[in-house]
Amino acid sequence: MEISQSSQRILSSMLEARTGQQITFSRRWRIDSALSAIMRERDFTSMDQLVARLASGRDPALTEAVIEALLNNETYFFRDKLPFDLLFGGPISRLEQARARDRRLTIWCAGCSTGQEVYSLAMTFLDEKVRWQGWKIEIVGTDLSRSAIGRARAGIYSQFEVQRGLPVTQMIRWFEEVGSREWQVAAALRDAVRFEQASISDPPPRPGRFDIVLCRNVLLYFTTEMRRLAFTRLAQAIAPDGSLMLGAGETVIGQTDRFVSDPENRGLYIPAPIAAAPAARVA
């Protein structure tokens, strides 16, 4: 469906103002597909008609629906697999030793979308029950999208979503068929995680300090200012010996001085060391 440049600008400005995300030129193709369902439900005959309604400011429910639709909620179980192997083979093994006395690990998935990443982590820990016996593993996922968090809490996914990236053994163990081609995460797995609706620009969720922070494929769409604020929040949330995982196409280089590359785990980041205060001068 045709959309004028002025309507594109209005949608882009609205999304940026509400979420900090941008609709770059390469992503403008998503506008039509993302908003097609709203167009049908509201009987709009053109995209410009929908945008005119938004610009009037008289339909906050429509504005909320459009924002939700334009957010990128792409995710799937064990996405890319290699990052999970890297995380459990490096930082989590190291933290297992460092936290041996307290026997507690805290993990935050920022921008968790519909929850598959959070459940993937929980499955990995629960599949190694003997290893983590007596430990408190706290995993929390946050996302700006109310509908995405609602789906994550319910833990109900389509046949396609469950099969996408999820090994058959874990599908059988951790999911129950609940309807026509729908599957729900087992209660034990749902009880092992927590979801909250929040922006990455908000203060970190409780407990406020995390051993591992995942923020994968979230910062790609942010403005420079929003990305800087996001790194500040992530730095506030991570333990001094914690690890940050970004998406494959993301980096801290040239973006922030709060994190540096992990020399032992390529593709991961650690909090930048705090420079020592200069020694007092002797008269």
Secondary structure, DSSP 8 states (H G I E B T S, - for coil): ----HHHHHHHHHHHHHHHSB---GGGTHHHHHHHHHHHHHHT-SSHHHHHHHHHHT--HHHHHHHHHHHS-----TTTTSHHHHHHHHTHHHHHHHHTTTT-EEEEEEET-TTSHHHHHHHHHHHTTTTTTTT-EEEEEEEES-HHHHHHHHHTEEEHHHHHSS--HHHHHHHEEEEETTEEEE-HHHHTTEEEEE--TTS---TTS-EEEEEETTSGGGB-HHHHHHHHHHHHHHEEEEEEEEE-TT--STTT-SSEEE-TTSTTEEEE------------
